[in-house]
């Protein structure tokens, strides 16, 4: 496969974002969660209204990893008040990195991750942080391999199910 390109996206790509978002979230979590909870989450988090709000937020950015013929995955980062938890101007949140399941192991997640770290460095951010479901061992291992350390936990609601996310941080400068 050719090396994927990365591009920042906006409202014109909302339908492609909705499609890749629903597909990759389902591929990642459907086997471990009820159909009802998955449907409720996908309906809310990937509605055109919700995505429009996120895409027009000046403190959130979305990026696609793609080739000439296909969107392979995407990245969402949040600055300042748009972060889901810490809301620290010195931190950057990686809210989402998702890659099509058929392409796992082909370094696309690493390319998206590297883009997030570069965004943080370019913005003179002190640290990058994120939340990962404690049962998502693949993601936990990926972030640990990239130098992240756990610093807290929070509850993530998927439908009526309360799940524990581990909050992890990578310090870029002290």
C-alpha positions in Angstrom: 0.0 0.0 0.0 1.2 3.5 -0.8 2.0 5.8 2.2 -1.1 7.6 3.2 -1.4 11.3 3.0 -2.9 13.4 5.9 -5.2 16.3 5.3 -7.2 18.6 7.6 -10.9 18.4 6.9 -13.9 20.6 7.3 -17.6 20.7 6.6 -17.4 19.7 3.0 -16.1 16.2 4.2 -18.8 15.8 6.9 -20.5 12.8 5.2 -17.2 11.0 4.7 -16.3 11.7 8.4 -19.7 10.4 9.5 -19.2 7.2 7.5 -15.6 6.5 8.6 -16.5 7.4 12.2 -19.4 5.1 12.5 -17.6 2.2 10.7 -14.3 2.4 12.7 -16.1 2.8 16.1 -18.3 -0.2 15.3 -15.4 -2.3 14.2 -13.5 -1.4 17.4 -16.3 -1.8 20.0 -19.3 -3.7 18.7 -18.1 -7.1 19.8 -17.8 -5.9 23.4 -21.0 -3.9 23.8 -24.7 -4.3 23.3 -26.3 -3.5 20.0 -28.6 -1.0 21.7 -25.8 0.9 23.4 -23.8 0.9 20.2 -26.7 2.3 18.2 -27.5 5.0 20.7 -23.9 6.1 20.8 -23.5 6.1 17.0 -26.8 8.0 16.5 -25.7 10.7 19.0 -22.0 11.1 18.5 -22.0 10.8 14.7 -25.2 12.8 13.9 -24.8 15.5 11.3 -25.7 18.1 13.9 -23.0 16.9 16.3 -20.4 16.6 13.6 -21.2 20.1 12.3 -20.7 21.5 15.8 -17.4 19.7 16.1 -16.2 20.6 12.6 -17.0 24.3 13.1 -15.3 24.5 16.6 -12.1 26.5 16.2 -10.5 24.5 19.0 -11.1 21.1 17.4 -9.4 19.7 14.3 -10.1 16.6 12.2 -7.7 14.9 9.8 -8.1 12.1 7.3 -5.4 9.5 6.5 -6.1 8.6 2.9 -4.8 7.3 -0.4 -6.0 8.3 -3.9 -8.9 5.9 -3.6 -9.9 5.5 0.0 -10.1 7.1 3.5 -8.2 4.9 5.8 -8.7 6.5 9.2 -9.0 9.8 11.0 -7.8 11.9 13.9 -9.6 14.4 16.1 -7.6 16.7 18.4 -8.9 19.3 20.8 -7.4 22.5 22.2 -8.2 24.6 25.3 -11.9 24.7 26.2 -12.9 22.1 23.6 -11.0 19.3 25.4 -13.4 16.8 27.0 -11.7 16.9 30.5 -8.7 18.9 31.3 -9.4 22.1 29.3 -5.8 23.2 29.7 -4.4 25.6 27.2 -1.0 23.9 27.7 -2.4 20.5 26.7 -3.7 18.9 23.5 -6.2 16.2 23.7 -6.2 13.4 21.1 -9.9 12.5 21.3 -10.0 10.0 18.5 -7.6 8.0 16.3 -9.4 5.3 14.4 -8.3 3.2 11.5 -10.3 0.7 9.4 -9.9 -2.7 11.0 -8.7 -4.3 7.7 -5.7 -1.9 7.9 -4.6 -2.4 11.5 -0.9 -3.1 11.7 0.0 -1.1 8.7 1.2 2.0 10.7 -1.7 4.3 9.7 -2.5 4.8 13.4 1.1 5.7 14.0 1.0 8.3 11.1 -2.1 9.9 12.6 -0.6 9.8 16.1 2.6 11.5 14.7 0.5 14.2 13.1 -1.1 14.9 16.5 2.2 15.2 18.3 3.5 17.5 15.5 0.3 19.7 15.9 1.1 19.9 19.6 4.8 20.8 19.0 3.8 23.4 16.4 1.4 25.0 18.8 4.1 25.0 21.6 1.9 22.7 23.8 3.5 21.1 26.9 1.8 17.8 26.8 -0.6 15.5 24.9 -3.3 13.5 26.7 -6.1 11.1 25.9 -8.6 8.7 27.3 -8.6 5.0 26.4 -11.1 2.3 27.5 -9.4 0.0 30.0 -10.4 -3.0 27.9 -9.0 -1.7 24.7 -5.6 -3.4 25.1 -4.5 -2.8 21.5 -4.8 1.0 22.0 -3.3 0.9 25.5 -0.3 -0.9 24.2 0.1 1.5 21.3 0.1 4.5 23.6 2.4 3.0 26.1 4.8 2.1 23.3 4.7 5.8 22.3 5.6 7.0 25.8 2.3 7.7 27.4 1.7 7.1 31.1 -1.5 6.7 33.0 -2.4 9.6 35.3 -6.1 9.3 36.1 -9.4 7.6 35.2 -12.8 8.7 34.2 -16.2 7.2 33.4 -17.2 7.0 29.7 -20.9 6.3 29.0 -21.8 4.1 26.1 -25.6 4.0 26.1 -26.5 2.8 29.6 -23.1 1.2 30.2 -20.6 3.0 32.4 -17.0 2.1 31.4 -13.7 3.2 32.8 -11.3 5.1 30.6 -7.7 5.4 31.6 -6.4 9.0 31.1 -2.9 9.0 29.7 -0.3 11.7 29.1 2.8 12.3 27.1 5.0 15.2 28.3 6.6 17.1 25.5 8.3 19.8 27.6 8.3 20.7 31.2 
